Amino acid sequence: MNVLKIYRLIGLSVLCSTSVQAFTSLPLVSNVLSEGKLKSDKDNKENKKQEYTVSGYITESGSGENLFGVSVYVPELRIGVTTNTYGFYSLTLPEGKHNLVISYMGYATINKEITIINDTSLSFALETSVESLEEVVVSAKESIKESKVTQMSKVQIDPADIKDIPALLGEKDVLKSLQLLPGIQGGSEGSSGFFVRGGTPDQNLIILDDAVVYNSNHLFGFFSVFNGDAIKSIEAFKGGFPARFGGRLSSVIKIDMKDGNKEKLSGKINVGLISSSLLLEGPINKGKTSFIFSGRRTYADILAQPFLNKNSKGGYYFGDLNFKIHHVFGDKDKLYWSNYAGRDKFYSRDKQEGYDYGNGYVDSGYEDKANLNWGNITSTLRWNHQFNGKFFSNTSFIFSNYKFSVGLDERYDNQKYIFKSSSGINDYSLKSDYYYYPNNKHTVRFGLLGTMHKFTPQRVQIKEAEVPEVNTTQELKSFESAFYLEDDYKITERLNFSGGLRISGFNYKAKNYFNIEPRIAMSYNLKSDMALKASYSKMNQYIHLLSSSGIGLPTDLWVSSTDQVKPQESQQLALGMAKDFLNNNYSCTLEGYYKKMDNVIAYKEGASFLALDNLESGKSIDWQENITSGKGWAYGAEILFRKKKGQLTGWLGYTLSWSERQFEELNFGRKFYDRYDRRHDISLVGIYKPNPKITLSATWVLSTGNNYTLPNLQKLPPVDNFPIRGEETSFYGASASFDPESFITQRNNFRAETSHRLDLGIQFIKKKKKNRERIWGFSLYNSYARKNPFIYTVSRDWGEWNDPDAVIENKLERTSVLLLIPSFNYTFKF
């Protein structure tokens, strides 16, 4: 097209515009057009149908348990929602007849035709699918796809899968199951401690029915505190955090307990090699009030007693209790009261009676008592209220407690020595959340949170004969608050946007912190079953865990941000893709992420939990003097391929990651890889059910080794700086006069060997009438006895005792545990 043609088109358009304006300016024509427009608007208004709201609850038939994540879909309109944590849904539909499809994995699908003429309350009870491994056929349009959800960096595990996955000593473990997903890495071999996208244990927010659980480990990290029998749902957020979550940098693990059976009494008894558990649930007032109780205890200490010396007693055990009451006041009001209490205890006692030798010398004997205790207590009182079909609220009063204590009581020659030390935290919280569903394009949530923290970093008591008693306590009080607002908005059929804003504050004495935390997530559907996703989140963390081990041992201390210790901060950006295929039987997600962290803390070199200047004076070192702050970086990529339905289900996950730290007072100020920086992690999980009576399962995992700080074996201090040959000591027992820089080359300078193992499991299921069921389970942990490293130590071979020419050799020794561990458990359901 030449310039002349362009000018002609412009002139023609101007002429047409001028003519139309002149034509419509005539009174008659103008009136006719105006009347036509008004008539057209009136017709359109009449043709447009009035919209109404359908809302209600989805429960499990036979128990009345609220179901989370149920799909409520209208195929002809191609719109749908999922139920929230409390089983509530809200859907806006035009007036008229519609086909409603309610579907949920493991339950029979409901297809119901409804007629909408006003706002309607409509609840449904889903029947458990009873066909023998017959899949509930749900078309692609009737189920929620990964590619249709705006949220990214989120994974869920069905509690039923946890029961099928082979476990160490038969203890079905929520946190160990989460470690099989990409981006969530385990600590040491067999440990339930976990690390998410280069973070540390304290950067994981673990919530049980709205209450924070500060220490999630039993048996020094080998098992978690959560009893799988009492759990209803598990969600894990690794990034793209919704604005309703805050206070941690790396992850949110949200665990909800069952509400209890409202229709009939039922239960489960489980007997394993090291522990047994009991679950009971049923109605207090049928259809209105229900309860659920579960308890678990190990009995290794009881079994060991007959083999101990009569003058010696000791052992270790852990136990936990869950108790919850759910009361329905009416269609719009519900009350929940959930409680958890867990405890670990190690104890020992040695006693020797006195003896009279008859020559004037009398041995008065001795008695030694030692104990180590730690545990959590949580309690949550929640009130659900439905204002109308579009507005829903939940208000919670929450108490959370964690305490650790160690004690030593000695008596010798009529002299007593007592040492006690403890630390802990108490939280008192008020939280109010609101859900608003203005229409099918918006899901709005907002809320408030206030938490009073009371920290006790250290309490020490020392009693000794002829020495003044020492009794010192360090206490910190602080207040944390937040307001959040988020909206999941469907902009078009292809484009979804989730925006959020969290405003958080923290007060410690005269120091106040105030932070704005934006959260953004977007999803764009390239095709109906494939989407590109992106998210950005900023997080602040006001409380910290002082850890020398990195695996969440009970000796780790929770402390507050102060005027000297700033809150930790992070910013995370993630990009990804989600794909569903083959009628939604399979899904694949691929994500890449980059995270920057500031003000992360660590112990200074040589600092420890029980650091005291002088035991006699009891003058203690302030914990703030023991730590240093720095920066962190984490980045990598994750892929998760999942099969959701059929006789064979499971997933394949792979993580490629880097995690770095930098502190001015550590490693000479140079950047170094974090202890749990791992380049590769692979997990393969398979669950196969050839018939209703047998379940076969297997997991295979491979991970790059952890990092350790080891001395350069060629630069150990001279022999003169070490104790005399033959003394039982390590190189750390050397004289304090040597310079650590002479033999420590760099922090975390040694990477352990790659670990891998195969776990196998089989369950035999026998069902009887009246819903009775017996299950015999067998599993084999580390079935090919791979010697994975648990810990490394450095020792010196001093040669022959009297050989002056013996060559002193430094040796690096690897310790492996958990080789070929079989287990058995028996479960009876009634």
C-alpha positions in Angstrom: 0.0 0.0 0.0 1.6 3.4 -1.1 1.4 6.7 0.7 -1.4 8.0 -1.6 -3.7 5.1 -0.7 -3.1 5.7 3.0 -4.0 9.4 2.6 -7.2 8.3 0.7 -8.2 5.9 3.5 -7.6 8.6 6.2 -9.7 11.1 4.2 -12.5 8.6 3.7 -12.6 7.8 7.3 -12.8 11.5 8.3 -15.5 12.0 5.7 -17.6 9.1 7.0 -17.1 10.2 10.6 -18.2 13.8 9.8 -21.3 12.5 7.8 -22.4 10.2 10.7 -22.1 13.0 13.2 -24.1 15.4 10.9 -26.7 12.7 10.3 -27.2 11.8 14.0 -27.4 15.5 14.9 -30.7 15.8 13.1 -33.5 15.7 15.8 -35.6 13.0 14.2 -32.8 10.7 13.5 -31.3 11.3 16.9 -34.5 10.4 18.7 -35.0 7.3 16.6 -31.5 6.1 17.4 -31.9 6.9 21.1 -35.1 5.0 21.3 -33.6 2.1 19.5 -30.7 2.0 21.9 -32.9 2.1 24.9 -35.1 -0.6 23.5 -32.0 -2.7 22.7 -30.7 -2.2 26.3 -34.1 -3.2 27.7 -34.2 -6.3 25.6 -30.6 -7.3 26.6 -31.5 -6.8 30.3 -34.6 -8.9 29.9 -32.7 -11.7 28.1 -29.9 -11.7 30.7 -30.8 -14.2 33.4 -30.6 -13.3 37.1 -27.7 -15.0 38.9 -28.0 -16.8 42.3 -25.6 -18.5 44.7 -25.5 -22.2 45.4 -23.5 -23.0 48.6 -23.1 -25.7 51.1 -20.9 -28.4 52.6 -19.5 -31.7 51.1 -19.1 -34.5 53.6 -18.3 -38.2 53.7 -21.3 -40.4 53.9 -21.4 -42.5 57.0 -19.1 -40.4 59.1 -20.1 -36.8 58.4 -16.4 -35.8 57.9 -16.0 -32.6 56.0 -14.0 -33.2 52.7 -11.4 -30.7 51.5 -10.6 -30.1 47.8 -13.8 -31.7 46.4 -14.6 -30.6 42.8 -18.0 -28.9 42.2 -18.4 -28.5 38.5 -21.1 -27.3 36.0 -20.1 -28.9 32.6 -22.4 -26.8 30.3 -21.1 -23.5 31.7 -17.5 -24.8 32.2 -17.2 -23.3 35.6 -16.4 -24.9 38.9 -14.9 -24.6 42.4 -13.3 -26.7 45.1 -14.3 -27.0 48.8 -12.2 -25.2 51.3 -10.6 -26.7 54.4 -14.0 -27.0 56.1 -15.7 -28.6 53.2 -17.6 -25.4 52.2 -18.2 -24.3 48.6 -19.9 -21.4 46.9 -20.9 -21.2 43.2 -22.7 -18.4 41.4 -25.1 -19.7 38.6 -27.6 -18.1 36.3 -31.3 -18.8 36.9 -32.5 -22.1 35.5 -31.7 -25.8 35.3 -28.1 -27.0 35.6 -26.2 -30.3 35.9 -24.0 -30.3 39.0 -21.1 -32.8 39.1 -19.4 -33.4 42.5 -16.3 -35.6 42.3 -13.5 -36.6 44.6 -10.7 -39.2 44.3 -11.8 -42.4 46.0 -15.5 -41.5 46.1 -18.4 -42.1 43.8 -19.2 -39.1 41.6 -22.6 -37.4 42.1 -24.4 -36.0 39.0 -27.4 -33.9 40.1 -29.7 -31.7 38.1 -30.8 -28.6 40.0 -33.1 -25.8 39.3 -32.0 -22.3 40.5 -34.6 -19.7 41.2 -33.0 -18.1 44.3 -30.0 -18.4 46.6 -29.8 -22.0 47.6 -28.1 -24.0 50.3 -27.3 -27.5 49.0 -25.0 -30.0 50.8 -23.9 -33.4 49.6 -22.5 -36.6 51.2 -20.2 -38.6 49.1 -20.2 -42.4 49.2 -16.8 -44.2 49.3 -16.3 -46.0 46.0 -17.0 -49.7 46.6 -16.1 -51.2 43.3 -13.1 -53.4 43.4 -10.4 -51.2 41.9 -12.9 -49.9 39.4 -12.0 -46.3 38.7 -14.6 -43.6 39.1 -14.8 -42.4 35.5 -14.8 -38.6 35.5 -14.3 -36.7 32.3 -11.5 -34.2 32.0 -13.9 -31.3 32.4 -15.2 -32.7 35.7 -12.0 -32.7 37.7 -9.6 -30.1 38.8 -6.4 -30.2 36.8 -2.9 -29.0 37.7 -3.0 -26.8 34.7 -6.2 -25.1 35.8 -4.9 -24.0 39.3 -3.2 -20.6 39.7 -1.2 -21.8 42.7 2.3 -23.2 42.0 5.0 -24.8 44.2 2.3 -26.7 46.1 2.1 -30.4 46.7 -0.4 -32.6 48.4 -0.3 -36.2 49.7 -3.3 -38.3 50.4 -3.1 -39.8 53.9 -4.1 -43.1 52.3 -0.9 -43.1 50.3 1.2 -42.5 53.5 -0.3 -45.7 54.9 0.8 -47.6 51.8 4.3 -46.3 51.5 7.0 -48.5 53.2 8.3 -47.0 56.4 11.1 -47.4 58.8 10.1 -49.9 61.6 6.6 -49.7 60.3 6.0 -46.1 61.6 4.0 -44.4 58.9 5.4 -40.9 58.8 4.0 -37.7 57.2 7.3 -35.8 57.1 9.2 -38.8 55.6 6.6 -39.1 52.9 6.9 -35.4 52.1 10.7 -35.9 51.7 9.9 -38.1 48.7 8.6 -35.0 46.8 11.0 -32.7 44.8 12.3 -29.7 46.6 11.8 -31.2 50.1 15.0 -32.9 51.2 15.7 -35.1 54.2 18.5 -34.5 56.7 20.6 -37.4 57.9 19.9 -41.0 57.0 16.5 -42.0 58.4 15.8 -38.5 59.8 12.4 -36.9 59.6 14.0 -33.4 59.6 13.6 -31.7 56.3 14.9 -28.8 54.3 12.9 -27.0 51.6 14.6 -25.2 48.6 17.8 -24.5 50.5 16.2 -23.4 53.7 16.8 -24.5 57.3 14.5 -26.4 59.8 13.3 -23.2 61.5 12.3 -21.7 58.1 9.5 -24.3 57.8 6.1 -23.3 59.2 4.4 -26.5 60.4 0.8 -26.0 61.3 -1.5 -28.6 63.0 -5.1 -27.3 62.9 -4.0 -23.7 62.9 -1.4 -24.2 65.8 2.3 -23.9 65.2 4.3 -27.1 66.0 7.9 -26.0 66.9 9.6 -29.4 67.1 8.2 -32.0 64.8 10.6 -34.8 65.7 10.5 -37.9 67.9 13.5 -40.1 68.7 16.1 -37.4 67.9 14.7 -36.9 64.5 14.0 -40.5 63.3 10.2 -40.1 63.5 7.8 -37.2 63.3 5.2 -36.3 66.0 2.2 -36.7 63.7 0.1 -39.8 64.0 -1.1 -40.6 60.5 -4.3 -42.3 61.6 -5.7 -38.9 62.8 -4.8 -36.9 59.8 -7.3 -35.7 57.2 -5.2 -33.6 54.8 -1.6 -32.5 54.1 -0.6 -29.6 52.0 3.0 -28.4 51.4 3.8 -24.9 50.0 7.4 -24.5 48.7 7.0 -21.1 47.1 4.4 -18.8 45.6 3.0 -18.5 49.2 -0.6 -17.2 49.5 -0.8 -14.0 51.6 -2.6 -15.9 54.4 0.7 -17.6 55.3 3.7 -15.8 56.8 6.4 -15.9 59.5 8.7 -18.3 57.7 11.0 -18.2 54.7 11.1 -21.6 53.1 7.8 -23.6 53.4 4.4 -24.0 54.9 3.3 -27.5 55.9 -0.4 -27.4 56.7 -1.8 -30.5 58.4 -5.5 -30.9 59.4 -6.9 -33.5 61.8 -10.0 -35.5 61.1 -13.2 -34.1 62.7 -14.5 -37.4 64.0 -17.4 -39.7 62.9 -20.8 -38.2 63.6 -22.8 -41.3 62.8 -21.2 -44.3 64.5 -18.4 -45.4 66.8 -15.3 -46.7 64.9 -11.7 -47.2 65.6 -8.3 -48.7 64.7 -5.6 -50.5 66.7 -2.1 -50.7 65.3 0.7 -52.8 66.8 4.2 -52.4 65.5 7.8 -53.4 66.5 8.5 -50.3 68.6 5.2 -48.7 69.2 1.4 -49.3 69.2 -1.4 -46.8 68.6 -5.1 -46.6 69.1 -7.7 -44.4 67.4 -11.3 -44.0 68.4 -13.9 -41.7 66.8 -17.7 -41.5 67.1 -20.7 -39.4 68.0 -21.3 -37.7 71.3 -24.7 -36.4 70.0 -25.4 -38.3 66.8 -25.3 -36.0 63.8 -24.4 -33.0 65.9 -21.3 -33.6 68.0 -18.4 -35.9 67.3 -15.0 -36.7 68.9 -11.8 -38.3 67.7 -9.0 -39.6 70.0 -5.7 -41.1 69.0 -2.7 -42.2 71.1 0.7 -43.7 70.4 3.5 -44.9 72.6 6.8 -46.8 72.2 7.6 -49.6 74.5 11.3 -50.3 73.9 12.1 -49.0 77.4 9.6 -51.5 78.9 11.0 -54.5 76.9 14.5 -53.6 77.9 14.0 -53.6 81.7 14.4 -57.4 82.2 17.9 -57.2 80.6 19.2 -54.3 82.8 21.3 -54.6 85.9 19.2 -54.6 89.1 21.0 -51.5 90.2 20.5 -49.8 86.9 17.4 -48.5 85.3 16.9 -46.5 82.2 15.4 -46.2 78.8 13.8 -44.0 76.2 10.2 -43.6 75.0 8.0 -41.2 73.1 4.3 -40.8 73.1 1.6 -38.5 71.7 -2.1 -37.8 72.1 -4.6 -36.2 69.7 -8.0 -35.2 70.8 -10.7 -33.2 68.9 -14.4 -32.3 69.4 -16.5 -31.1 66.6 -20.0 -29.6 67.3 -22.6 -28.4 64.7 -24.8 -25.7 66.1 -26.7 -25.4 62.9 -26.3 -24.9 59.1 -24.2 -21.8 59.7 -22.2 -22.4 62.8 -19.7 -25.0 63.8 -17.2 -25.3 66.6 -13.9 -27.3 66.7 -11.6 -27.9 69.6 -8.4 -29.8 68.7 -5.5 -30.7 71.0 -2.2 -32.3 70.7 0.4 -33.3 73.4 3.6 -35.2 72.7 6.7 -36.1 74.8 10.1 -37.7 74.4 11.9 -38.9 77.5 15.3 -40.4 78.1 16.2 -41.4 81.6 18.8 -43.4 83.5 19.5 -44.3 87.1 22.6 -46.0 88.6 22.7 -46.9 92.2 25.3 -48.6 94.4 24.7 -49.2 98.1 27.4 -48.3 100.6 29.7 -50.9 102.2 31.6 -51.0 105.6 35.0 -52.5 105.1 35.5 -53.0 108.8 38.8 -51.1 109.1 37.2 -47.7 109.8 36.6 -47.0 106.2 33.0 -46.8 105.1 31.9 -46.3 101.4 28.7 -44.5 101.5 27.8 -45.5 97.9 26.5 -43.4 95.1 23.4 -42.6 93.0 23.3 -41.0 89.6 20.1 -39.8 87.9 19.9 -38.3 84.5 17.0 -37.3 82.2 16.3 -35.6 78.9 12.8 -34.4 78.0 11.2 -32.5 75.2 7.7 -32.1 73.8 4.9 -30.0 72.3 1.5 -29.0 73.4 -1.0 -27.3 71.1 -4.7 -26.4 71.6 -7.0 -24.7 69.0 -10.6 -23.5 69.5 -12.2 -22.6 66.2 -15.5 -21.2 65.3 -16.9 -21.4 61.7 -19.7 -19.0 60.8 -21.4 -18.7 57.4 -22.9 -15.2 57.0 -24.5 -16.1 53.7 -23.8 -18.2 50.6 -20.9 -15.9 49.6 -19.3 -15.0 53.0 -17.7 -17.4 55.4 -15.4 -16.9 58.4 -13.2 -18.8 60.8 -12.0 -17.5 64.1 -9.3 -19.3 66.1 -7.9 -19.1 69.6 -4.6 -20.9 69.7 -2.0 -22.0 72.3 1.3 -23.5 71.3 4.1 -24.7 73.7 7.5 -26.3 73.2 9.8 -27.2 76.1 13.2 -29.0 76.4 14.9 -29.9 79.6 18.0 -31.8 80.8 18.8 -32.7 84.3 21.5 -34.4 86.4 21.2 -35.5 90.0 24.3 -37.0 91.7 24.9 -38.3 95.2 28.3 -39.5 96.3 29.9 -39.7 99.8 26.8 -37.9 101.2 27.5 -35.0 98.8 24.8 -33.9 96.3 25.2 -32.2 93.0 22.1 -31.1 90.9 22.2 -29.5 87.5 19.1 -28.5 85.5 18.7 -26.6 82.3 15.7 -25.9 80.1 14.5 -23.8 77.2 11.1 -23.3 75.6 8.5 -21.1 74.0 4.8 -20.3 74.7 2.5 -18.7 72.1 -0.9 -17.3 72.6 -2.7 -16.4 69.3 -5.9 -14.9 68.0 -6.6 -15.4 64.3 -9.6 -14.5 62.2 -10.0 -15.5 58.5 -12.7 -14.5 56.1 -13.7 -16.1 52.7 -15.7 -14.0 50.2 -17.0 -15.4 46.9 -18.4 -12.4 45.0 -18.8 -14.4 41.7 -17.2 -17.3 39.9 -14.2 -15.2 38.8 -13.1 -14.1 42.2 -12.2 -15.9 45.5 -11.3 -13.3 48.1 -9.7 -14.1 51.5 -8.6 -11.7 54.2 -7.8 -11.9 57.8 -5.9 -10.8 61.0 -3.5 -12.5 63.3 -1.9 -11.6 66.6 0.5 -13.7 68.6 2.1 -13.1 71.9 5.5 -15.0 72.1 7.2 -15.8 75.4 10.7 -17.3 74.9 12.9 -18.9 77.5 16.3 -19.4 75.7 17.9 -20.8 78.9 17.0 -21.5 82.5 19.8 -23.0 84.6 19.8 -24.3 88.2 22.9 -25.6 89.9 23.1 -26.9 93.5 26.3 -28.1 95.0 27.5 -28.6 98.6 29.3 -25.6 100.1 28.7 -23.6 96.9 26.1 -20.9 96.6 23.1 -22.0 94.6 22.9 -20.8 91.0 19.4 -20.0 89.5 19.4 -18.0 86.3 16.7 -17.4 83.7 16.7 -15.7 80.3 13.3 -14.6 79.1 12.1 -12.7 76.0 8.6 -11.4 75.3 7.5 -10.2 71.9 4.3 -9.6 69.9 3.8 -10.5 66.3 0.8 -9.3 64.2 -0.3 -9.4 60.5 -3.1 -8.4 58.2 -3.5 -10.1 54.8 -5.7 -9.8 51.7 -5.6 -12.1 48.6 -7.7 -12.6 45.5 -7.7 -15.5 43.1 -9.1 -13.8 39.9 -10.0 -15.5 36.6 -9.3 -12.8 34.1 -10.1 -14.8 31.0 -10.6 -18.4 30.1 -6.8 -18.7 29.7 -5.4 -16.2 32.2 -5.6 -16.5 36.0 -4.1 -14.1 38.5 -3.6 -14.5 42.2 -2.5 -11.3 44.0 -2.0 -10.8 47.7 -0.5 -8.5 50.3 0.6 -9.3 53.8 1.4 -6.5 56.2 3.4 -7.8 59.2 4.7 -6.2 62.4 6.8 -7.3 65.3 7.5 -5.7 68.7 10.3 -6.4 71.2 10.6 -4.0 74.0 11.1 -0.6 72.4 12.0 -2.1 69.0 9.4 -2.3 66.3 9.6 -3.9 62.9 7.1 -3.3 60.1 7.2 -5.1 56.7 5.1 -5.2 53.6 5.1 -8.6 51.8 3.6 -8.7 48.3 2.6 -12.1 46.8 1.9 -12.5 43.1 1.1 -15.6 41.0 -0.1 -16.0 37.4 -1.1 -18.9 35.2 -1.7 -18.8 31.5 -3.2 -21.8 29.6 -1.4 -22.4 26.3 -3.9 -25.3 25.8 -6.8 -26.7 27.9 -4.4 -29.1 29.6 -1.1 -27.1 29.7 -0.3 -23.9 31.5 2.7 -21.6 32.1 3.0 -20.3 35.7 5.0 -17.7 37.5 5.1 -16.5 41.1 6.9 -14.0 43.4 6.8 -13.8 47.1 8.5 -11.8 49.9 8.6 -13.3 53.4 9.8 -12.2 56.8 10.6 -14.4 59.8 10.7 -12.9 63.3 11.7 -15.9 65.3 14.8 -18.0 64.9 16.2 -21.5 65.8 19.7 -21.6 67.1 20.9 -25.0 65.8 24.4 -26.5 65.8 23.2 -29.7 64.1 20.8 -28.6 61.4 18.5 -31.6 61.9 16.1 -30.2 64.5 17.5 -31.8 67.7 15.8 -30.9 71.0 18.8 -28.9 72.1 18.1 -26.3 69.4 16.8 -23.0 70.9 14.0 -20.9 69.7 14.7 -17.1 70.1 13.1 -13.9 69.2 14.2 -11.0 66.9 15.5 -8.2 69.1 17.1 -4.8 68.8 20.3 -6.6 67.9 19.0 -9.6 65.9 17.0 -8.5 62.9 14.2 -10.6 61.2 15.2 -12.9 58.5 14.0 -11.9 55.0 13.6 -13.7 51.7 12.5 -13.1 48.1 11.6 -16.0 45.9 10.8 -16.0 42.2 9.6 -19.2 40.5 8.7 -20.1 36.9 7.1 -23.3 35.8 4.8 -25.4 33.6 2.0 -27.8 34.4 0.6 -30.4 32.1 -2.3 -32.9 32.4 -2.9 -35.7 30.0 -4.7 -39.0 29.4 -8.0 -38.0 31.0 -6.2 -36.5 34.0 -4.7 -39.8 35.0 -1.2 -38.3 34.7 0.3 -34.9 35.5 3.7 -33.3 35.1 5.0 -30.1 36.7 8.3 -28.4 36.0 9.6 -25.5 38.1 12.7 -23.4 38.4 13.3 -21.0 41.4 15.7 -18.4 42.8 15.6 -17.4 46.4 17.6 -14.7 48.2 17.8 -14.6 52.0 19.0 -11.9 54.3 19.8 -11.8 58.1 20.0 -15.6 58.4 21.7 -16.6 61.6 24.2 -19.2 62.8 26.3 -20.1 65.8 29.7 -18.5 65.9 32.7 -20.9 65.8 32.9 -22.8 69.1 29.5 -21.5 70.5 27.1 -24.0 71.9 23.8 -24.4 73.8 25.2 -24.9 77.3 27.9 -22.1 77.2 28.6 -20.9 80.7 31.4 -18.6 81.8 31.6 -19.9 85.3 29.5 -22.8 86.7 30.1 -21.5 90.2 28.9 -18.0 89.6 26.4 -19.2 86.9 27.2 -16.1 84.8 25.9 -17.1 81.5 26.8 -15.9 78.0 23.9 -14.0 76.3 22.7 -16.1 73.4 22.9 -12.9 71.2 26.7 -13.0 71.7 26.9 -16.5 70.4 25.4 -15.9 66.9 26.3 -14.1 63.7 24.1 -13.1 60.8 24.6 -13.3 57.1 23.1 -14.0 53.7 21.9 -17.0 51.8 21.1 -18.0 48.2 19.2 -21.0 46.9 18.3 -21.8 43.3 17.4 -24.9 41.3 14.9 -26.8 39.3 12.3 -29.5 40.1 10.2 -31.9 38.1 7.3 -34.1 39.3 5.7 -36.7 37.2 2.6 -38.3 38.8 0.1 -41.1 38.1 -3.0 -40.5 40.1 -5.5 -43.3 39.2 -5.6 -47.0 38.5 -4.1 -50.1 40.0 -0.6 -48.6 39.8 -0.1 -45.1 41.2 2.9 -43.1 42.3 5.3 -40.5 41.2 8.9 -39.7 40.0 10.6 -36.6 41.4 13.9 -35.0 40.6 15.6 -31.9 42.2 18.6 -30.1 40.9 19.6 -27.4 43.5 22.3 -25.2 45.1 22.3 -23.6 48.5 25.0 -21.1 49.6 25.7 -19.0 52.7 28.0 -16.1 53.6 28.8 -14.7 57.1 31.4 -12.1 58.0 32.5 -14.1 61.1 32.5 -17.6 59.5 34.8 -19.1 56.8 36.9 -15.8 56.8 33.9 -14.0 55.3 33.9 -16.2 52.1 30.8 -17.7 50.6 30.4 -21.4 51.2 27.9 -24.2 50.4 25.4 -24.9 53.2 25.7 -28.3 55.0 22.5 -29.6 53.3 23.4 -28.2 49.8 22.7 -31.2 47.6 23.1 -31.2 43.9 20.8 -34.0 43.0 17.8 -35.7 44.6 15.7 -38.5 42.9 12.7 -40.2 44.3 10.6 -43.0 42.7 7.4 -44.1 44.5 5.1 -46.9 43.3 1.9 -48.3 44.9 0.4 -51.3 43.2 -3.0 -52.9 44.1 -3.6 -56.0 42.0 -6.7 -56.8 43.9 -8.5 -55.6 47.1 -6.6 -58.0 49.3 -3.0 -57.1 48.5 -1.0 -53.8 48.3 2.5 -53.8 47.0 4.7 -50.7 47.4 8.3 -49.6 46.8 10.3 -46.4 47.1 13.8 -45.8 45.7 15.7 -42.6 46.6 19.1 -41.2 45.6 20.7 -38.0 46.9 24.0 -36.3 46.7 25.9 -36.3 50.0 25.7 -33.7 52.8 28.6 -31.3 53.4 30.9 -31.5 56.4 33.6 -29.3 57.8 36.7 -31.5 58.2 40.3 -30.6 59.0 42.9 -30.7 56.3 44.6 -34.0 57.3 48.0 -32.7 56.2 47.7 -29.6 58.4 46.7 -31.0 61.8 48.5 -29.4 64.7 51.8 -30.8 65.8 51.7 -33.9 68.1 53.0 -31.9 71.0 49.7 -30.0 71.1 47.8 -33.2 71.6 47.3 -35.1 74.9 49.6 -38.0 75.8 49.3 -41.1 73.6 46.7 -43.6 74.7 44.2 -41.0 76.0 40.8 -41.4 74.6 40.3 -38.1 72.8 39.7 -36.6 69.3 41.7 -33.9 67.6 39.3 -31.4 69.1 40.8 -32.2 72.5 44.0 -30.6 71.5 45.6 -27.7 73.3 43.7 -24.5 72.8 47.0 -22.9 71.7 46.9 -24.1 68.2 45.4 -21.9 65.4 42.3 -23.4 63.7 43.2 -21.5 60.5 46.3 -23.8 60.3 44.2 -26.8 59.5 40.7 -25.8 58.6 40.7 -24.9 55.0 37.1 -23.9 54.4 33.7 -24.4 56.0 31.8 -27.5 54.7 34.8 -28.4 52.6 34.0 -32.1 52.4 31.0 -33.7 50.6 29.9 -37.1 51.7 29.2 -40.0 49.5 26.0 -40.3 47.5 23.3 -42.1 49.3 20.6 -44.4 47.9 18.3 -47.1 49.1 15.3 -49.2 48.1 12.4 -49.7 50.6 9.9 -52.5 50.0 6.5 -53.1 51.5 3.5 -55.5 51.3 0.1 -55.4 53.0 -2.4 -58.2 53.2 -6.0 -57.0 53.8 -8.8 -59.1 55.0 -12.3 -57.5 55.2 -15.2 -58.8 57.2 -18.7 -57.8 57.7 -19.7 -54.7 59.8 -16.8 -52.7 58.4 -14.2 -54.8 60.2 -10.8 -55.0 58.5 -7.5 -56.7 59.4 -4.2 -55.6 57.8 -0.9 -57.4 58.1 2.0 -55.2 56.9 5.6 -56.1 56.2 8.3 -53.8 55.1 12.1 -53.8 54.4 14.0 -50.6 54.9 17.2 -50.3 52.8 16.6 -53.7 51.3 20.0 -54.1 49.6 21.8 -52.9 52.8 23.5 -49.9 51.3 26.0 -48.4 53.7 24.9 -44.8 53.5 26.9 -42.3 55.6 25.3 -41.2 58.8 28.3 -39.3 60.3 32.0 -38.9 59.6 34.7 -38.7 62.3 38.4 -38.0 62.2 40.7 -40.1 64.4 44.5 -40.7 64.8 46.2 -44.0 64.6 49.0 -43.7 67.2 50.7 -47.0 66.3 52.2 -49.3 68.9 52.3 -47.9 72.5 56.0 -48.2 73.0 57.2 -47.7 69.5 58.9 -44.3 69.2 59.2 -44.7 65.5 55.5 -45.4 64.9 53.9 -43.3 62.1 50.9 -41.3 63.3 48.1 -41.5 60.7 45.0 -39.5 60.5 41.9 -41.4 59.5 38.5 -40.4 58.3 35.9 -42.9 59.5 32.4 -43.3 58.2 29.6 -44.6 60.4 26.5 -46.2 58.7 23.3 -47.1 60.4 19.9 -48.6 59.4 21.1 -51.5 57.2 18.4 -53.9 56.1 15.8 -53.1 58.7 12.7 -55.4 58.5 9.5 -54.5 60.3 6.0 -55.8 60.9 2.8 -54.2 61.9 -0.8 -55.4 62.5 -3.8 -53.2 62.1 -7.4 -53.9 63.2 -10.2 -51.6 62.1 -13.7 -51.7 63.5 
